[in-house]
């Protein structure tokens, strides 16, 4: 599904676990549609939400803020993990120090097994 001109998302559900895979460019234009999508997922009451940003070609500070906000909203409600990979999203989040604040997992399967 399209979340803006340059941002796409795919939802994978396995029981009460949801993986949200982002591709493209996550900048200010994607903030509102991303927030609406995550709030919709939260409304279904998942036990686990994994956000896979490893396929992003670009992640600016507004996108980073949304990743962090999703992490904060999850605290005490459901398990939340982020798949970073080694690309631009990882570099952006690491430069901002957010890779240390987030629960980083290698894959959605790793989060499900935890």
matplotlib code that plots the C-alpha trace (Angstrom):
import matplotlib.pyplot as plt

x = [0.0, 1.1, 1.7, 2.7, 4.4, 7.7, 6.7, 5.1, 4.1, 3.3, 1.5, 2.2, 0.1, 0.8, -1.7, -1.6, 1.8, 2.1, 5.1, 5.0, 7.6, 8.4, 10.1, 11.0, 11.6, 10.2, 10.1, 7.6, 5.1, 4.8, 4.2, 0.4, -0.3, 2.2, 0.7, -2.8, -1.6, 0.2, -2.8, -5.1, -2.7, -2.7, -6.5, -6.5, -4.6, -1.5, 0.8, 3.8, 4.5, 7.7, 8.6, 11.0, 12.8, 15.6, 14.2, 14.0, 16.2, 15.9, 14.8, 14.7, 14.3, 10.5, 10.5, 12.9, 10.5, 7.6, 9.7, 10.6, 7.0, 5.7, 8.3, 7.2, 3.4, 4.1, 5.7, 3.6, 1.0, 2.7, 6.2, 7.7, 10.9, 12.6, 14.5, 17.2, 19.4, 22.5, 21.2, 20.2, 17.7, 20.2, 22.8, 20.3, 19.0, 22.5, 23.8, 20.9, 21.6, 18.1, 19.5, 20.4, 16.9, 14.9, 14.5, 16.5, 15.9, 17.5, 14.1, 10.4, 10.9, 13.5, 10.9, 8.2, 10.6, 11.5]
y = [0.0, 3.5, 5.9, 8.8, 9.5, 7.8, 5.5, 2.1, -0.4, -4.1, -5.7, -9.3, -10.9, -14.1, -14.7, -11.7, -10.6, -7.9, -7.0, -3.6, -3.5, 0.0, 0.7, 3.9, 7.2, 8.0, 11.8, 14.4, 13.5, 10.0, 10.9, 11.3, 8.1, 6.1, 7.3, 6.5, 3.0, 2.3, 3.5, 1.2, -1.7, -0.8, -0.8, -4.5, -5.3, -7.0, -8.8, -8.0, -5.3, -5.4, -2.4, -3.4, -0.3, -2.2, -1.5, 2.2, 4.2, 7.4, 8.2, 11.8, 13.2, 13.2, 9.5, 8.8, 10.5, 8.3, 5.2, 6.3, 7.4, 4.0, 2.4, 4.6, 4.0, 0.2, 0.3, -1.8, -2.6, -5.0, -6.1, -3.8, -4.4, -2.7, -4.5, -2.1, -3.9, -2.1, 0.5, 4.1, 3.7, 2.0, 4.7, 7.5, 5.9, 5.0, 8.6, 9.9, 7.3, 5.8, 2.4, 2.3, 3.3, 0.9, -2.9, -3.9, -7.4, -9.1, -10.3, -10.5, -14.2, -13.4, -11.1, -13.8, -16.4, -14.1]
z = [0.0, -0.7, 2.3, 0.1, -3.2, -2.2, 0.8, 0.6, 3.3, 3.5, 6.4, 7.3, 10.0, 11.8, 14.6, 16.9, 15.6, 12.9, 10.8, 9.0, 6.2, 4.8, 1.5, -0.3, 1.4, 4.8, 5.2, 6.3, 3.6, 5.0, 8.6, 8.7, 6.7, 8.7, 12.0, 10.8, 9.7, 13.0, 15.1, 13.1, 13.8, 17.5, 17.6, 16.6, 19.9, 18.6, 21.0, 18.8, 16.2, 14.2, 12.1, 9.3, 8.0, 6.3, 2.9, 3.2, 0.8, 2.9, 6.5, 7.7, 11.2, 10.9, 9.9, 12.8, 15.2, 14.1, 14.6, 18.1, 18.9, 17.8, 20.2, 23.1, 22.5, 22.6, 26.0, 28.4, 25.7, 23.3, 22.2, 19.6, 17.6, 14.7, 11.9, 10.8, 8.3, 7.3, 4.8, 5.0, 7.8, 10.0, 9.4, 10.1, 13.3, 14.5, 13.9, 16.0, 18.7, 18.3, 17.6, 21.3, 22.4, 20.2, 20.5, 17.4, 16.0, 13.0, 11.7, 12.5, 13.2, 15.9, 17.6, 17.4, 19.0, 21.9]

ax = plt.figure().add_subplot(projection="3d")
ax.plot(x, y, z, "-o")
ax.set_aspect("equal")
plt.show()
